[in-house]
Amino acid sequence: MLSHTFCYIPRKGRSFDRFKSARGLSTWQTVLEWEPEKKDLKKAALLKAAAEEACEHFVSRDLDYFAKGMPPSENWLLFPYFRDSVCYLDIETTGLGKDLDYTTVATIYDGSDVMVFTHGQNMHELPDVLERYKICVTFNGKCFDLPFLRSEFRREFDLYHIDLRYVFASLGLKGGLKKLEKEFKISRGEWTDLNGYAAVLLWQWHQQGLKGALDTLTAYNILDTVDLEKLMVIAYNLKVAASGAEDVAPLPLPEDIAIPYEPDRAVIKKALRASTREFYY
């Protein structure tokens, strides 16, 4: 799908896309093969040069070339071509307010490895691990996860960002992560009704010494994170379908993975009874 657009070119990209579409051209390759009419020669030369340059950078897997000028709303285009540079991120916090709030548990998942960070143990390692990747996928991370981590660690993160909340909103699908999982039949089993407020309670219970609370919170956070990959694939496929590009095959959904922490079912039931508030995260 990336090869169908020049939107990554600052100032000129959208104009190039409109010109290309008006002449029935779909991809960089069709631009290169196009034999323009005399009236189009000047613009065609610019378009062909852009297409040739794009092909060269695509072959060399130059993510920065495409991502630096791309509008953030179009970052979803990068996903399948640079998937080995993608990580998925979700954090839980104390929910205690600005001055007392901190990250309790966070997970980074790269489609293969699950990396968990826990307050008081290895949370300090999270920033360096996060920056091993070039693209970060979150849900509502533009408003919550990334600003929170920037403030907590007092540093910027050198990566591109895909916020699935806004990708789905552009498709007319609004609501929280759990609502979208239900919409697309991504099963959570016994976790179905657990929400962000339950995560706050689980950390409090862990601090109070409740056995199984931390493992349950960690497993919940991991599930939130790994499900982002499924939602990313679904969002990408929907965006491709909405574009009308018939030559782009849909991506297959990733397989379920084993959660490397064992939740306590009694603790889950306790959290379900106690949690009555809903958050985006």
SETORFI-399816 format. One record per residue (C-alpha): residue in three letters; chain; x, y, z. Coordinates in nm, 2 decimals. Each point is the difference from the previous one (the first is absolute). Layout:
REC miti donu     xx     yy     zz
REC  ALA    A      X      Y      Z
...
! end
This chain:
REC miti donu     xx     yy     zz
REC  MET    A   0.00   0.00   0.00
REC  LEU    A   0.29   0.23   0.06
REC  SER    A   0.09  -0.01  -0.37
REC  HIS    A  -0.34   0.15  -0.08
REC  THR    A   0.08   0.34   0.15
REC  PHE    A   0.24   0.30   0.01
REC  CYS    A  -0.15   0.13   0.32
REC  TYR    A   0.34  -0.02   0.18
REC  ILE    A   0.14   0.28  -0.22
REC  PRO    A  -0.03   0.33   0.19
REC  ARG    A  -0.22   0.26  -0.17
REC  LYS    A  -0.01  -0.18  -0.34
REC  GLY    A  -0.12  -0.34   0.09
REC  ARG    A  -0.38   0.05   0.01
REC  SER    A   0.02   0.20  -0.33
REC  PHE    A   0.19  -0.29  -0.16
REC  ASP    A  -0.26  -0.25   0.12
REC  ARG    A  -0.28   0.21  -0.14
REC  PHE    A   0.18   0.04  -0.33
REC  LYS    A   0.08  -0.38  -0.01
REC  SER    A  -0.36  -0.10   0.07
REC  ALA    A  -0.15   0.24  -0.25
REC  ARG    A   0.20  -0.18  -0.27
REC  GLY    A  -0.09  -0.35   0.11
REC  LEU    A   0.33  -0.09   0.15
REC  SER    A   0.01  -0.21   0.32
REC  THR    A   0.36  -0.08   0.10
REC  TRP    A   0.35   0.12  -0.03
REC  GLN    A   0.06  -0.27  -0.27
REC  THR    A  -0.30   0.12  -0.21
REC  VAL    A   0.14   0.35   0.02
REC  LEU    A   0.34  -0.12  -0.13
REC  GLU    A  -0.17  -0.19  -0.29
REC  TRP    A  -0.23   0.29  -0.09
REC  GLU    A   0.04   0.18  -0.33
REC  PRO    A  -0.14   0.34   0.07
REC  GLU    A  -0.17   0.24  -0.25
REC  LYS    A   0.19   0.31  -0.10
REC  LYS    A  -0.19   0.22   0.24
REC  ASP    A   0.10  -0.21   0.29
REC  LEU    A   0.37  -0.03  -0.08
REC  LYS    A   0.13   0.25   0.26
REC  LYS    A  -0.20  -0.14   0.29
REC  ALA    A   0.06  -0.36  -0.12
REC  ALA    A   0.38   0.05   0.02
REC  LEU    A  -0.04   0.10   0.37
REC  LEU    A  -0.23  -0.29   0.07
REC  LYS    A   0.23  -0.25  -0.17
REC  ALA    A   0.30   0.13   0.19
REC  ALA    A  -0.19  -0.04   0.33
REC  ALA    A  -0.11  -0.35  -0.09
REC  GLU    A   0.35  -0.11  -0.10
REC  GLU    A   0.14   0.15   0.33
REC  ALA    A  -0.28  -0.17   0.20
REC  CYS    A   0.08  -0.34  -0.16
REC  GLU    A   0.37   0.03   0.09
REC  HIS    A  -0.07   0.09   0.36
REC  PHE    A  -0.26  -0.27   0.03
REC  VAL    A   0.24  -0.27  -0.12
REC  SER    A   0.26   0.12   0.25
REC  ARG    A  -0.26   0.00   0.27
REC  ASP    A   0.06   0.36   0.09
REC  LEU    A  -0.28   0.06   0.26
REC  ASP    A   0.11   0.35   0.08
REC  TYR    A  -0.04   0.11  -0.37
REC  PHE    A  -0.37  -0.08   0.01
REC  ALA    A  -0.08   0.06   0.37
REC  LYS    A   0.16   0.34   0.05
REC  GLY    A  -0.23   0.19  -0.23
REC  MET    A  -0.31  -0.22   0.03
REC  PRO    A  -0.30   0.15   0.18
REC  PRO    A  -0.05  -0.18   0.33
REC  SER    A  -0.35  -0.10  -0.11
REC  GLU    A   0.15  -0.20  -0.28
REC  ASN    A   0.27  -0.19   0.20
REC  TRP    A  -0.21  -0.32  -0.03
REC  LEU    A   0.13  -0.02  -0.35
REC  LEU    A   0.34  -0.09   0.13
REC  PHE    A  -0.11  -0.30   0.20
REC  PRO    A   0.04  -0.31  -0.22
REC  TYR    A   0.32   0.11  -0.17
REC  PHE    A   0.19   0.08   0.32
REC  ARG    A  -0.17  -0.25   0.23
REC  ASP    A   0.33  -0.13   0.13
REC  SER    A   0.06   0.36   0.14
REC  VAL    A  -0.34   0.01   0.18
REC  CYS    A  -0.07  -0.04   0.37
REC  TYR    A  -0.33   0.02   0.18
REC  LEU    A  -0.02   0.18   0.33
REC  ASP    A  -0.25   0.02   0.29
REC  ILE    A   0.05   0.13   0.35
REC  GLU    A  -0.19  -0.01   0.33
REC  THR    A   0.03   0.28   0.26
REC  THR    A  -0.09   0.06   0.36
REC  GLY    A  -0.29   0.24  -0.10
REC  LEU    A   0.10   0.22   0.30
REC  GLY    A   0.01   0.33  -0.19
REC  LYS    A   0.28   0.21  -0.15
REC  ASP    A   0.24   0.03   0.30
REC  LEU    A  -0.03  -0.35   0.13
REC  ASP    A  -0.07  -0.20  -0.32
REC  TYR    A   0.26  -0.24  -0.14
REC  THR    A   0.02  -0.30  -0.23
REC  THR    A  -0.07  -0.32   0.18
REC  VAL    A   0.03  -0.26  -0.28
REC  ALA    A   0.08   0.04  -0.36
REC  THR    A   0.04  -0.24  -0.29
REC  ILE    A   0.18   0.03  -0.33
REC  TYR    A  -0.08  -0.27  -0.26
REC  ASP    A   0.16  -0.03  -0.34
REC  GLY    A  -0.21  -0.28  -0.15
REC  SER    A   0.24  -0.25   0.14
REC  ASP    A   0.14   0.09   0.34
REC  VAL    A  -0.20   0.13   0.30
REC  MET    A   0.20   0.24   0.22
REC  VAL    A  -0.15   0.09   0.34
REC  PHE    A   0.11   0.30   0.22
REC  THR    A  -0.11   0.03   0.36
REC  HIS    A   0.04   0.30   0.24
REC  GLY    A   0.27  -0.06   0.25
REC  GLN    A   0.15  -0.28  -0.20
REC  ASN    A   0.11   0.08  -0.36
REC  MET    A  -0.22   0.29  -0.11
REC  HIS    A   0.32   0.21  -0.05
REC  GLU    A   0.09  -0.22  -0.29
REC  LEU    A  -0.32   0.08  -0.20
REC  PRO    A   0.12   0.32  -0.19
REC  ASP    A   0.31  -0.17  -0.14
REC  VAL    A  -0.19  -0.31  -0.11
REC  LEU    A  -0.28   0.22  -0.16
REC  GLU    A   0.26   0.18  -0.21
REC  ARG    A   0.13  -0.33  -0.15
REC  TYR    A  -0.31   0.03  -0.22
REC  LYS    A  -0.08   0.26  -0.26
REC  ILE    A  -0.38  -0.01   0.00
REC  CYS    A  -0.22  -0.02   0.31
REC  VAL    A  -0.37  -0.11  -0.01
REC  THR    A  -0.23   0.10   0.28
REC  PHE    A  -0.36   0.05   0.07
REC  ASN    A  -0.06   0.36   0.13
REC  GLY    A   0.38   0.03   0.04
REC  LYS    A   0.01   0.34  -0.15
REC  CYS    A  -0.20   0.14   0.29
REC  PHE    A   0.10  -0.24   0.28
REC  ASP    A   0.28  -0.26  -0.02
REC  LEU    A   0.27   0.20  -0.18
REC  PRO    A  -0.05   0.34   0.17
REC  PHE    A  -0.01  -0.18   0.33
REC  LEU    A   0.33  -0.18  -0.07
REC  ARG    A   0.16   0.32  -0.12
REC  SER    A  -0.09   0.17   0.32
REC  GLU    A   0.10  -0.29   0.22
REC  PHE    A   0.34  -0.06  -0.16
REC  ARG    A   0.06   0.36  -0.10
REC  ARG    A   0.10  -0.09  -0.35
REC  GLU    A  -0.13  -0.01  -0.36
REC  PHE    A  -0.02  -0.32  -0.19
REC  ASP    A   0.15  -0.02  -0.35
REC  LEU    A  -0.27  -0.21  -0.17
REC  TYR    A  -0.30   0.04  -0.23
REC  HIS    A  -0.34  -0.06   0.14
REC  ILE    A  -0.32  -0.16  -0.11
REC  ASP    A  -0.30   0.06   0.23
REC  LEU    A  -0.27  -0.25  -0.08
REC  ARG    A  -0.26   0.21   0.17
REC  TYR    A   0.02   0.26  -0.27
REC  VAL    A   0.05  -0.25  -0.28
REC  PHE    A  -0.33  -0.17   0.09
REC  ALA    A  -0.17   0.34   0.06
REC  SER    A   0.09   0.09  -0.36
REC  LEU    A  -0.20  -0.30  -0.10
REC  GLY    A  -0.30   0.11   0.20
REC  LEU    A   0.08  -0.25   0.28
REC  LYS    A   0.02   0.18   0.34
REC  GLY    A   0.03  -0.12   0.35
REC  GLY    A   0.25  -0.17   0.23
REC  LEU    A   0.23  -0.30  -0.06
REC  LYS    A  -0.24  -0.25   0.16
REC  LYS    A  -0.30   0.12  -0.21
REC  LEU    A   0.20  -0.05  -0.32
REC  GLU    A   0.12  -0.34   0.11
REC  LYS    A  -0.37  -0.10   0.04
REC  GLU    A  -0.08   0.16  -0.33
REC  PHE    A   0.25  -0.22  -0.18
REC  LYS    A  -0.06  -0.31   0.22
REC  ILE    A   0.34   0.00   0.16
REC  SER    A  -0.07  -0.22   0.30
REC  ARG    A   0.13   0.08   0.34
REC  GLY    A  -0.17  -0.29   0.18
REC  GLU    A  -0.02   0.07   0.37
REC  TRP    A   0.17   0.33  -0.05
REC  THR    A  -0.29   0.14  -0.20
REC  ASP    A  -0.14   0.25   0.25
REC  LEU    A   0.33   0.10   0.17
REC  ASN    A   0.09   0.36  -0.06
REC  GLY    A   0.26   0.27   0.07
REC  TYR    A  -0.14   0.07   0.35
REC  ALA    A   0.04  -0.37   0.09
REC  ALA    A   0.37   0.04  -0.09
REC  VAL    A   0.03   0.28   0.25
REC  LEU    A  -0.16  -0.21   0.27
REC  LEU    A   0.22  -0.30  -0.08
REC  TRP    A   0.31   0.21   0.06
REC  GLN    A  -0.14   0.13   0.33
REC  TRP    A  -0.08  -0.36   0.11
REC  HIS    A   0.35  -0.11  -0.10
REC  GLN    A   0.15   0.27   0.22
REC  GLN    A  -0.23  -0.12   0.28
REC  GLY    A   0.14  -0.35  -0.03
REC  LEU    A  -0.28  -0.18  -0.19
REC  LYS    A   0.15  -0.31  -0.15
REC  GLY    A  -0.05  -0.03  -0.38
REC  ALA    A  -0.09   0.37  -0.05
REC  LEU    A   0.32   0.09  -0.18
REC  ASP    A   0.00  -0.30  -0.23
REC  THR    A  -0.36   0.07  -0.08
REC  LEU    A   0.07   0.36  -0.08
REC  THR    A   0.30  -0.09  -0.21
REC  ALA    A  -0.20  -0.26  -0.20
REC  TYR    A  -0.27   0.26  -0.05
REC  ASN    A   0.25   0.25  -0.13
REC  ILE    A   0.16  -0.25  -0.23
REC  LEU    A  -0.33  -0.10  -0.15
REC  ASP    A  -0.08   0.37  -0.07
REC  THR    A   0.33   0.03  -0.17
REC  VAL    A   0.01  -0.31  -0.22
REC  ASP    A  -0.36   0.07  -0.11
REC  LEU    A   0.13   0.32  -0.16
REC  GLU    A   0.16  -0.20  -0.27
REC  LYS    A  -0.33  -0.16  -0.10
REC  LEU    A  -0.17   0.34   0.00
REC  MET    A   0.29   0.15  -0.20
REC  VAL    A  -0.05  -0.27  -0.27
REC  ILE    A  -0.38   0.06   0.01
REC  ALA    A   0.04   0.37  -0.03
REC  TYR    A   0.24  -0.03  -0.29
REC  ASN    A  -0.22  -0.23  -0.19
REC  LEU    A  -0.30   0.23   0.05
REC  LYS    A   0.19   0.30  -0.11
REC  VAL    A   0.12  -0.19  -0.32
REC  ALA    A  -0.36  -0.11  -0.07
REC  ALA    A  -0.12   0.36   0.05
REC  SER    A   0.26   0.13  -0.25
REC  GLY    A  -0.14  -0.22  -0.27
REC  ALA    A   0.35  -0.14  -0.08
REC  GLU    A  -0.10  -0.34  -0.14
REC  ASP    A   0.36  -0.11  -0.07
REC  VAL    A   0.10   0.00   0.38
REC  ALA    A  -0.07  -0.33   0.17
REC  PRO    A  -0.13   0.00   0.36
REC  LEU    A   0.24  -0.09   0.28
REC  PRO    A  -0.07  -0.32   0.19
REC  LEU    A  -0.09   0.03   0.37
REC  PRO    A   0.29  -0.10   0.24
REC  GLU    A  -0.04  -0.31   0.20
REC  ASP    A  -0.08   0.01   0.38
REC  ILE    A   0.31  -0.02   0.22
REC  ALA    A   0.04  -0.16   0.34
REC  ILE    A   0.00   0.26   0.28
REC  PRO    A   0.31  -0.06   0.21
REC  TYR    A  -0.17   0.09   0.33
REC  GLU    A  -0.26  -0.20   0.18
REC  PRO    A  -0.30   0.21   0.12
REC  ASP    A  -0.18  -0.08   0.32
REC  ARG    A  -0.36  -0.07  -0.08
REC  ALA    A  -0.11   0.10   0.35
REC  VAL    A   0.17   0.33  -0.04
REC  ILE    A  -0.16   0.05  -0.34
REC  LYS    A  -0.34  -0.05   0.15
REC  LYS    A   0.08   0.24   0.29
REC  ALA    A   0.11   0.26  -0.26
REC  LEU    A  -0.31  -0.05  -0.21
REC  ARG    A  -0.22   0.06   0.30
REC  ALA    A   0.19   0.31   0.11
REC  SER    A   0.06   0.17  -0.34
REC  THR    A  -0.28   0.22  -0.11
REC  ARG    A   0.17   0.27  -0.20
REC  GLU    A   0.12  -0.02  -0.37
REC  PHE    A   0.30   0.17  -0.16
REC  TYR    A   0.14   0.01  -0.35
REC  TYR    A   0.31  -0.18   0.11
! end
